[in-house]
Amino acid sequence: DNCGLASTATFTLNTLAFGKGPFVTAISPNVGPIGTTVTITGFNFNSVETVTFNTTSTVNFTIDSNTQITVTVPPNSSTGPVMVSGPTGTAVGPTFTVIRTK
């Protein structure tokens, strides 16, 4: 019985995750055709210079805030991770699944 005992657990922060570089926590939606508008959430986005869908990068995006980017899935994109890059580093986010339309 641990009633009345103080916790002795210690917690440490991952300095890579909370450093100066960008960090992606989620994308929405995570599936759609070329041209889909995707919202990327995370932090340290103010200095992002490129957004990449798998291996296809685009500079056509809007930094809505330090924690949100809006981007359109660029032509020739393929299924793979969404990455954001800037002078402070690159963050690899969740996979976006490209649906091919006829």
N, C-alpha and C positions, 0 to 999 in steps of 0.2 A: 504494500500500500504506500503510494507516494504522496498522499494528502499532506499538504503543508510544507513540502520540500521545494526548494527553489531549483529551477532548472540549471544544470551545469553545461548545457549545450552551447557551443560557440558557432558563430556563423561568419563566413568570409565572403566578400564580394569578388566576383570574377572581374579583375581590372581590365581584361581584354573586352569583355562585353560592355563595361561601363566607362571605357576610355574615351578618347576624343574621336575615334573613327565611327562611321555609321554602323547601325545595327538594325536588322530587319526582324520584326516580330511576327508579321502576318501580311498576307495579300488577300484582296477580295475584289472580284471573284478569283478563284484559282483555276478556272477552266473557261474556255471560250474561243471564238475564231479570231483571226487577225483583225485588228481594228477595235477590239474590246477595250473599254476604259477600265483600268485596274487601279485600285487604291492600295498603296503600300504604306504600312504603318511600322513604326519603330522609333528610333531616336538618332540624334546627331546628323540630321539630313541637310542642314543649312549649307554645307559646302559640297554637296553631291554634284558631280559633273556629268555622269553618264548612268543610264539604267540599261541593264542587259537582260534579255530573255534568252536563256541558254547561251548561245554564242552570238546572238544578234543584238548589237547595242544601238541605242537611240539617244539623241540629245533632246528629243521632243517630249519633254515632261514638265510638270509644274511642281515646284516645291511649295506646297500649301502652308507648311509650317515646319518647324524643326522635327516634328514627329509624323508628318504625312506628306506623301508624294502621290500625284495623280499622273498616270502615264497611259498612252494608247499602245497596245501590242503592235510592234512594227512589222512591216512586210517581211516575208522570208523567215519569220521566227519559227522555232520548233520547240517541242516540249522539253522543259528543263528548268533549272533553278532561275529565279529572278535575283539579280545582283545589282547593288548600287555601289558606285565608286566615286571617290574624290581624293583630294590630296592627303587626307588623313587615313585612307585605307579603303578596303573593299569589304562589303558585307554580303554574304550569300544567304538568300532567303528561301522560302518554300518553293516547290515546283509549280509552274504554271503549265497546264495541259492545253496545247493548241488543238482545237477542233478544225479539221480541214473541211471547208464547204465546197460544194461542186459549182 
